[in-house]
């Protein structure tokens, strides 16, 4: 079944998305390192359980948190993103990622703007990352 587009009218303030379960595996970290070309020895040597994972993974699970059941309409613009890292993410962690719409409005130029606040917690229920994404929504 094809996923529906996530449109602006579905993104009112307070909209919460279902929790994304995001396992941080050796294969995931290896693929991420290869794709982004991150040759930081901290990650290359850390491809084992308990090692620190690249913080850039946050950009992936942030987006997945609100697009599990939808697709993004073409033409959106990422206006701003802010990341706060409270603790390292480690290989072997399983993150619970929750996204909520905290702003949704049409600006003075008739652009649809949406800001989401996203929290990722590890299996110990500790917040490891807080992300604020602001997007100019296309539809």
Backbone as numpy.savetxt, mean C-alpha at the origin, in Angstrom:
# Nx Ny Nz CAx CAy CAz Cx Cy Cz
-14.14 -13.91 -12.85 -14.97 -12.74 -12.85 -14.09 -11.49 -12.85
-14.40 -10.55 -13.69 -13.64 -9.32 -13.81 -13.97 -8.38 -12.65
-12.96 -7.73 -12.13 -13.16 -6.79 -11.03 -13.74 -5.48 -11.56
-14.64 -4.87 -10.80 -15.19 -3.56 -11.21 -14.19 -2.44 -10.95
-14.38 -1.34 -11.66 -13.56 -0.16 -11.41 -13.95 0.47 -10.08
-12.98 1.02 -9.42 -13.21 1.75 -8.19 -13.39 3.22 -8.56
-14.62 3.69 -8.48 -14.94 5.04 -8.94 -15.10 5.99 -7.75
-14.96 7.27 -8.05 -14.99 8.32 -7.04 -16.25 8.26 -6.17
-17.37 7.98 -6.77 -18.63 7.95 -6.00 -18.64 6.85 -4.93
-17.73 5.88 -5.04 -17.61 4.81 -4.04 -16.62 5.16 -2.93
-16.04 6.37 -2.98 -14.93 6.69 -2.10 -15.24 7.83 -1.15
-16.36 7.72 -0.46 -16.71 8.73 0.54 -15.85 8.61 1.78
-15.74 9.70 2.51 -14.97 9.70 3.76 -15.53 8.62 4.68
-14.63 7.84 5.25 -15.02 6.75 6.13 -15.08 5.40 5.44
-15.00 5.37 4.11 -15.00 4.09 3.39 -13.80 3.28 3.83
-14.06 2.05 4.27 -13.00 1.13 4.69 -12.98 -0.05 3.74
-11.81 -0.52 3.48 -11.62 -1.67 2.62 -11.29 -2.88 3.48
-11.57 -4.06 2.94 -11.30 -5.25 3.74 -9.79 -5.39 3.95
-9.44 -6.01 5.05 -8.04 -6.18 5.42 -7.30 -7.00 4.38
-6.16 -6.50 3.95 -5.26 -7.23 3.06 -4.28 -8.01 3.92
-4.18 -9.30 3.69 -3.16 -10.12 4.34 -1.99 -10.21 3.38
-0.82 -9.78 3.83 0.34 -9.65 2.95 1.55 -10.38 3.57
1.79 -11.64 3.14 2.95 -12.37 3.67 4.24 -11.87 3.03
5.23 -11.59 3.84 6.53 -11.13 3.36 7.45 -12.35 3.29
7.53 -12.91 2.10 8.28 -14.16 1.89 9.66 -13.87 1.29
10.53 -14.85 1.37 11.85 -14.75 0.73 11.68 -14.50 -0.76
10.77 -15.23 -1.42 10.56 -15.05 -2.86 10.07 -13.64 -3.19
9.16 -13.11 -2.38 8.67 -11.74 -2.60 9.81 -10.74 -2.51
10.61 -10.85 -1.46 11.72 -9.93 -1.26 12.75 -10.07 -2.38
13.06 -11.30 -2.76 14.02 -11.53 -3.85 13.51 -10.88 -5.15
12.26 -11.09 -5.47 11.69 -10.51 -6.68 11.73 -8.99 -6.62
11.35 -8.42 -5.49 11.37 -6.96 -5.33 12.79 -6.42 -5.55
13.76 -7.04 -4.90 15.15 -6.62 -5.03 15.59 -6.67 -6.50
15.25 -7.75 -7.18 15.63 -7.90 -8.59 14.97 -6.85 -9.47
13.68 -6.62 -9.26 12.94 -5.69 -10.12 13.42 -4.25 -9.93
13.62 -3.83 -8.70 14.02 -2.44 -8.46 15.53 -2.24 -8.53
16.28 -3.33 -8.60 17.73 -3.22 -8.69 18.37 -2.72 -7.42
17.78 -3.06 -6.29 18.30 -2.61 -5.00 19.44 -3.54 -4.59
20.66 -3.04 -4.71 21.81 -3.88 -4.38 22.34 -3.60 -2.97
21.50 -3.05 -2.11 21.89 -2.80 -0.73 22.23 -4.15 -0.09
23.44 -4.30 0.42 23.83 -5.59 1.00 22.95 -6.01 2.18
22.33 -5.04 2.83 21.43 -5.37 3.94 20.34 -6.32 3.48
19.81 -6.09 2.27 18.72 -6.93 1.76 19.26 -8.17 1.06
20.32 -8.02 0.30 20.88 -9.17 -0.41 21.30 -10.27 0.56
21.89 -9.87 1.68 22.33 -10.84 2.66 21.17 -11.32 3.53
20.06 -10.62 3.43 18.96 -10.88 4.33 17.86 -11.74 3.77
18.15 -12.54 2.77 17.10 -13.36 2.18 16.90 -14.62 3.02
16.50 -14.42 4.24 16.21 -15.52 5.16 15.17 -15.03 6.17
14.52 -15.93 6.81 13.51 -15.59 7.81 14.09 -14.64 8.86
13.34 -13.61 9.20 13.74 -12.67 10.23 14.58 -11.51 9.74
15.07 -11.57 8.51 15.89 -10.48 7.98 15.01 -9.27 7.65
15.61 -8.10 7.66 14.87 -6.87 7.32 14.54 -6.88 5.83
13.29 -6.56 5.52 12.82 -6.48 4.13 12.90 -5.02 3.67
13.04 -4.79 2.37 13.11 -3.41 1.87 11.84 -2.63 2.22
11.99 -1.41 2.73 10.82 -0.61 3.07 9.98 -0.23 1.85
10.58 -0.27 0.66 9.83 0.05 -0.57 8.66 -0.86 -0.83
8.62 -2.02 -0.17 7.45 -2.90 -0.31 6.17 -2.20 0.11
6.30 -1.17 0.95 5.12 -0.45 1.43 4.31 0.14 0.28
4.97 0.57 -0.77 4.25 1.12 -1.92 3.36 0.07 -2.57
3.80 -1.17 -2.54 3.03 -2.25 -3.14 1.82 -2.60 -2.28
2.05 -2.86 -1.00 0.91 -3.27 -0.19 -0.06 -2.12 0.07
0.41 -0.89 0.01 -0.51 0.24 0.13 -1.53 0.22 -1.00
-1.06 0.09 -2.22 -1.95 0.07 -3.39 -2.86 -1.16 -3.38
-2.29 -2.30 -3.07 -3.09 -3.53 -3.04 -4.20 -3.46 -2.00
-3.99 -2.70 -0.93 -4.96 -2.67 0.17 -6.32 -2.15 -0.26
-6.36 -1.25 -1.23 -7.66 -0.74 -1.69 -8.05 -1.26 -3.07
-7.20 -2.04 -3.69 -7.53 -2.58 -5.02 -7.65 -4.10 -5.02
-7.92 -4.70 -3.89 -8.11 -6.15 -3.84 -9.32 -6.59 -4.66
-10.38 -5.84 -4.56 -11.65 -6.23 -5.19 -12.03 -5.34 -6.37
-11.14 -4.42 -6.74 -11.42 -3.45 -7.79 -10.20 -3.25 -8.67
-10.41 -2.56 -9.77 -9.30 -2.08 -10.59 -9.34 -0.56 -10.57
-8.19 0.03 -10.74 -8.08 1.49 -10.79 -8.45 1.95 -12.19
-9.36 2.90 -12.32 -9.66 3.44 -13.64 -8.42 4.12 -14.23
-8.27 4.06 -15.51 -7.13 4.69 -16.18 -7.18 6.20 -16.00
-6.00 6.80 -15.89 -5.92 8.26 -15.86 -5.74 8.89 -14.50
-5.64 8.10 -13.45 -5.44 8.67 -12.12 -4.02 9.20 -11.97
-3.86 10.13 -11.05 -2.56 10.73 -10.79 -2.26 10.64 -9.30
-1.12 10.05 -8.97 -0.68 10.03 -7.58 -0.17 11.42 -7.25
-0.90 12.15 -6.42 -0.56 13.54 -6.11 0.48 13.64 -4.99
0.39 12.71 -4.03 1.29 12.78 -2.89 1.24 11.46 -2.15
2.40 11.05 -1.63 2.42 9.88 -0.75 3.42 10.13 0.37
3.00 9.75 1.57 3.84 9.92 2.75 3.91 8.58 3.47
5.12 8.21 3.87 5.32 6.95 4.57 5.94 7.23 5.93
5.40 6.60 6.95 5.99 6.65 8.28 6.28 5.20 8.68
7.56 4.92 8.90 7.97 3.56 9.26 8.21 3.51 10.76
7.40 2.71 11.44 7.49 2.62 12.90 8.39 1.48 13.36
8.52 0.47 12.52 9.35 -0.69 12.85 9.72 -1.39 11.55
10.83 -2.10 11.54 11.20 -2.80 10.30 10.21 -3.92 9.98
10.05 -4.14 8.70 9.29 -5.30 8.22 10.33 -6.39 8.00
9.99 -7.58 8.41 10.96 -8.67 8.32 10.44 -9.81 7.45
11.37 -10.48 6.80 11.04 -11.67 6.03 10.40 -12.66 7.00
9.25 -13.17 6.64 8.50 -14.08 7.50 7.32 -13.41 8.18
7.30 -12.07 8.20 6.14 -11.36 8.75 4.92 -11.58 7.87
3.77 -11.52 8.48 2.51 -11.45 7.73 1.84 -10.16 8.17
1.66 -9.28 7.20 1.09 -7.97 7.50 -0.42 -7.98 7.31
-1.10 -7.26 8.17 -2.53 -6.96 8.02 -2.58 -5.49 7.65
-3.09 -5.21 6.44 -3.06 -3.85 5.91 -4.49 -3.34 5.75
-4.77 -2.20 6.37 -6.10 -1.60 6.33 -6.05 -0.22 5.73
-6.97 0.03 4.79 -7.07 1.34 4.13 -8.43 1.95 4.42
-8.41 3.28 4.64 -9.65 4.03 4.88 -9.55 5.38 4.17
-10.65 5.79 3.57 -10.70 7.10 2.93 -10.87 8.15 4.02
-9.96 9.13 4.04 -10.03 10.19 5.06 -10.36 11.55 4.46
-10.24 11.69 3.14 -10.66 12.90 2.42 -11.20 12.48 1.06
-12.26 13.14 0.64 -12.85 12.89 -0.67 -13.61 14.14 -1.06
-13.13 14.82 -2.10 -13.76 16.08 -2.48 -13.41 16.43 -3.92
-14.15 17.37 -4.46 -13.87 17.92 -5.78 -13.26 19.31 -5.55
-12.07 19.53 -6.12 -11.39 20.80 -5.88 -11.88 21.90 -6.81
-11.27 23.07 -6.69 -11.69 24.26 -7.45 -11.51 24.10 -8.96
-10.70 23.13 -9.40 -10.52 22.88 -10.83 -11.32 21.66 -11.29
-12.28 21.26 -10.48 -13.18 20.12 -10.75 -12.45 18.79 -10.79
-11.32 18.69 -10.11 -10.60 17.41 -10.00 -11.11 16.66 -8.77
-11.30 15.37 -8.94 -11.75 14.51 -7.85 -10.53 14.09 -7.04
-10.52 14.43 -5.77 -9.36 14.13 -4.93 -9.75 13.18 -3.81
-8.90 12.19 -3.60 -9.14 11.19 -2.57 -7.84 10.98 -1.80
-7.94 10.99 -0.47 -6.79 10.68 0.38 -7.17 9.48 1.23
-6.26 8.52 1.26 -6.46 7.32 2.06 -5.37 7.21 3.11
-5.74 6.76 4.28 -4.80 6.47 5.34 -4.72 4.96 5.46
-3.51 4.44 5.40 -3.29 2.99 5.36 -2.35 2.61 6.49
-2.76 1.62 7.26 -1.93 1.12 8.36 -1.58 -0.34 8.07
-0.30 -0.68 8.26 0.14 -2.06 8.16 0.62 -2.50 9.53
0.10 -3.63 9.98 0.49 -4.20 11.28 1.09 -5.58 11.04
2.09 -5.92 11.84 2.66 -7.27 11.74 1.82 -8.26 12.55
2.28 -9.49 12.56 1.52 -10.54 13.25 1.48 -10.35 14.77
2.30 -9.45 15.28 2.26 -9.11 16.71 1.31 -7.93 16.96
0.61 -7.51 15.92 -0.34 -6.39 15.96 0.34 -5.03 16.17
1.64 -4.96 15.89 2.38 -3.71 15.98 2.26 -2.97 14.65
1.96 -1.68 14.71 1.95 -0.89 13.48 3.38 -0.79 13.00
3.63 -1.19 11.75 4.97 -1.09 11.19 5.05 0.05 10.17
3.95 0.35 9.50 3.94 1.41 8.50 2.60 2.13 8.51
2.65 3.46 8.39 1.47 4.27 8.16 1.72 5.03 6.87
0.75 4.96 5.97 0.89 5.55 4.64 -0.29 6.46 4.38
-0.01 7.63 3.84 -1.07 8.55 3.42 -0.89 8.75 1.92
-1.90 8.32 1.17 -1.90 8.45 -0.30 -2.94 9.45 -0.73
-2.53 10.42 -1.52 -3.46 11.39 -2.08 -3.44 11.22 -3.60
-4.64 11.03 -4.16 -4.77 10.71 -5.58 -5.79 11.65 -6.23
-5.50 12.08 -7.44 -6.51 12.73 -8.28 -7.19 11.59 -9.02
-8.45 11.35 -8.64 -9.18 10.17 -9.13 -9.75 10.46 -10.52
-9.63 9.48 -11.43 -10.02 9.74 -12.82 -11.53 9.70 -13.11
-12.27 8.89 -12.40 -13.71 8.73 -12.68 -14.51 8.88 -11.41
